[in-house]
Amino acid sequence: MSDIDEGFYSRQLYVLGHDAMHRMGRADVLIAGMRGLGAEIAKNVILSGVKSVTVQDEGQAVWADLSSQFFLKESHLGQNRATCSLQQLSDLNPRVLVSAHTGPLDDELLLKFQVVVLTDSSLDDQKRFGELCHSRGIKFIVADTKGLCGQLFCDFGEEFEVLDRDGETPASAIIQRITKDDPGVVLCMDDRSHGFSDGVKVSFTEVQGMTELNSMDPVEIKFRGPHSFSICDTSAFSEYERGGIVTEVKQPFKLNFKPLSEALLDLELLTMNDFGKIPRHKTLHLAFQALHSFVKQEQRLPRTRSQPDADTLLDMVRKLNAVAQLEELDEAAVRNLAYTARGDLAPMNAFIGGLAAQEVIKACSRKFTPLQQWLYFDALECLPEEEDRLEEGDFSAKGTRYDGQIAVFGSAFQEKLERQKYFLVGAGAIGCELLKNFALIGLGAGEDGHITVTDMDFIEKSNLNRQFLFRSQDIGKPKSDIAAKAVREMNPRMNITAHQNRLDPESEGVYDYKFFMGLDGVAAALDNVEARVYLDGRCVQHQKPMLEGGTLGSKGHTLVVVPHLTESYGKDTSTPNNAIPLCTLKNFPHRIEHTLQWARDHFEGQFKQTPENTNLFLRDEGFVERTLGHGDAEALEVLGGVWSTLENVNDGGQRPTSWNDCVSWARCKWETLYNNDIRQLLHCFPAEEVTATGLPFWSGSKRCPHPLTFDPNNTTHMEYVMAAANLYGQIYGINGTRDFPSIRKILESVHVPSFTPKSSVKIHVTDKEMEEDKAKGSDDADKARLEELKGKLASSSLKSSAVQMYPVDFEKDDDSNFHMDYIVAASNLRAENYDIPAADRHQSKLIAGRIIPAIATTTAAVAGLMCLELYKLVQGHQKISSYRTSYFMLSVQYFVWAQPRRPQSFELAGKKYTQWDDFLVDGRRGGQQEMTLGDLRQYVKENYNLTICTLFYGPAIVYNGQEDRHKLSVSDVVKKITRKDIPPHKKVLDLIPSFSEDEDNEMAPTIRYLLL
């Protein structure tokens, strides 16, 4: 992969970077075994972009393979698994050469590859080929799943260099003070933690006074606190004056690995991923070895639910433990492994396959920390909570595509899965993976089952790298339609309906009370918190379980919400604490994130909001008066912007009539932003300015700026003018050009007005100061300007002569639309003003485009964990200890598993309630005339022994002692106070009460008032 297709790999590039991607593009990978786990690994590795992948398998497809091998169809039964999968694997990523090998594994074959992955292999083969790979410097990975247990092993050789431990952006901080001491202590600004850990190395730049630090090699630090650390001896250095940036310098490091034969004997090499299961992890290390011995001895896996076979396996484990000497042997886990070893589960393969593919990426790219060296994972909590009475025959193969799953859970559970009705919100990366798993496990695939999926988005090229149900020919088509079609081909029995609706209050006519009450559960595959919170609220309202998951690069999380057992996802508790202060954006940026946000704000204001406001003004008679109601400051900005767009350049306004006018506007805008505004700022706060306490004003996070001088030979200067002029032309319907020579020619005749800083201008130093001045109101000059604008905009001839404008919606992925050209140039010019290091286009797109980095491996792992929780929901597990919330980082093999939290309870009139409790009231009383408000109060009193003293519908007060409303029906009162009709689809009114019996309690069950 010499040339990286940045459109296809755009999200992955933000995780791995170009250098790591180029290293991957030189790697040849062998994946042995093409049952479900091998297919999962191959899919993720091919999407990640290595040079070539060879899939090997000697076996033929059987019914049980269809439980988890998503490339196989019933028509492939009896044919070679690798050959049958080849075309679909090749279609995933045309940039990767994919081939199939149907012969046995041998030394000659393995020596052709840089990475070898074994799945579905014997321990003898693992040892033999492990020794070969270790001796020849070939990275060697073993992955296996048996029922609800999984195993992963890595050997990257005698010496493997890791270039970047975790892939995180190097931490940096602004220096406040440095002491002359041994060791010297660095104090950082206290607006946020410095983010450095003990032992990291850092470099210094822009330090004034103690300049020796600026030229030093990276120095190791010792952590002292969130805002301080110590370094080397600074006692002989110059006196620190001010300024300085300290930045983490990531250091490569080397790891040593043992070959599998030796690593088998070393329990210290087990990576514990669930500290509540340490004895089980160690037991499974022995149990998988014993399982290999069992297969070698019996030429088969243990029979499903066979007690004698479980006893035999347990005896083998005990013999191994006579050498290993484990303090605690988890015999129940061994028995469950024996009972379920014939099982082949898609969710388990998705999780272990995601982890294994991530290790392949590490082996090829040398980015992230590899697994050292063993990892075990189990989801035995998915088994029935109570000992069932099912016989061995209930788990035997039926000759169906679900045989691999029936071997674990039985045929009765399979029938229950097929009857499920689920709602999937989102058909993007996680949504595609969930649908794949749904199809393989048969969720909703029975006569009474059904899946509804909705996603309003259309397929883009950048989706193809991780949304594996889509292909290049699907670009531009609805995600939900194509995803539904793909899984129907995967499992023709799937009952699935695709919608293109956004899930919000506007779509409640479709997703109404009847729709939700017909569901068994909901799965959220959403990319924003607001949508998750809304869906969670609907699930709580209708008492439905919800599966939720998300990814951020190599990080993933999952959450399961169970009515009455766990807390819900909850309200959006995110705060604007991490928002950039306005004064920082306007005048005192000190990081590239600040200049990029500033550029994005200018884009939105100039090319989107102002044209939109102008169009509103032209068609809405009440626009001016409504704008005036928002306060003088906002009205001045909005109405001033509208006026400037309506008057032609020749009449003193800014409306262009030609491309030359657009270039002239862009050049003058450049002068204002990067020269005049900076000169004004320095006039108000000169470089030598000091504060009231005698300290330098320009210190700490305040970087002293300098004005720029326009240079037509400077590429960044010209890129700004080119992009700004084209965007300005677009909002007026004027075509431009990218031709620099012709733009330079126009610039020769542009008149740039002279500028003199004014002493009357006030620049706010803090947001608090800005708010205080805003509260004081406008001065006389502002009021006069506002009156002038009102008079001008009231002119009847103005609207009659004006024409519609064309607002621009920011789109980061279209390189031809000038959007990112503008953002990159505008941001980097401002960064130059403040001596902030510039950002390249790739980094700028990530930050300004608010892109969520994503890779296929994390997505697969998250979807797998979500579906393991689905098994529990379908069985109706009632123990909170059975469920798992997860957070993990595949970059460093870090996992946190926890049981969900219980819902918070509150007491009302001596009785305990949670958020899941509500008062369901049939407003029609079985088809009779609707309840009056008085009837409702009486009903609650009689049935719950509570007296309603206030009642709200949203923010509107339904009742607060108004006796005259008692005789009105509840729906009539709601219509009266909201001044709106109740939509026909609205079958439930959520009424929020407070009760006189407990006036101090802020929480109360919602009254669900049915209008059926």
Secondary structure, 3 states (H helix, E strand, C coil): CCCCCCCCCHHHHHHHHHHHHHHHCCCEEEEECCCHHHHHHHHHHHHHCCCEEEEECCCECCHHHHHCCCCCCHHHCCCEHHHHHHHHHHHHCCCCEEEEECCCCCHHHHCCCCEEEEECCCHHHHHHHHHHHHHHCCEEEEEEEECCEEEEEEECCCCEEECECCCCCCCEEEEEEECCCCCCEEEECCCCCCCCCCCCEEEEECCECCHHHHHCCCEECEEEECCEEECCCCCCCCCCCECCEEEEECCCEEECCCCHHHHCCCHHHEECCCCCCHHHHHHHHHHHHHHHHHHHHHCCCCCCCCHHHHHHHHHHHHHHHHHHCCCCCCHHHHHHHHHHCCCCCHHHHHHHHHHHHHHHHHHHHCECCCCCCEEEEECHHHCCCCCCCCCHHHHCCCCCCCHHHHHHHCHHHHHHHHCCEEEEECCCHHHHHHHHHHHHHCCCCCCCCEEEEECCCECCHHHHHCCCCCCHHHCCCEHHHHHHHHHHHHCCCCCEEEECCCCCHHHCCCCCHHHHHCCCEEEECCCCHHHHHHHHHHHHHHCCCEEEEEEEECEEEEEEECCCCCCCCCCCCCCHHHCCCHHHHHCCCCCHHHHHHHHHHHHHHHHHHHHHHHHHHHHCCCHHHHHHCCCHHHHHHHHHHHHHHHCEHHHCCCECCCHHHHHHHHHHHHHHHHHHHHHHHHHHCCCCCECCCCCECCCCCCCCCCCCCCCCCCHHHHHHHHHHHHHHHHHHCCCCCCCHHHHHHHHCCCCCCCCCCCCCCCCCCCHHHHHHHHHHCCCHHHHHHHHHHHHHHCCHHHHHHCCCCCCCCCCCCCCCCCHHHHHHHHHHHHHHHCCCCCCCHHHHHHHHCCCCCECHHHHHHHHHHHHHHHHHHHHCCCCHHHCCEEEEECCCCEEEEECCCCCCEEEECCEEEECCCEEEEECCCCCCCCCEHHHHHHHHHHHHCCCEEEEEECCEEEECCCHHHCCCEHHHHHHHHHCCCCCCCCCEEEEEEEEHHHCCCCCCCEEEEECC
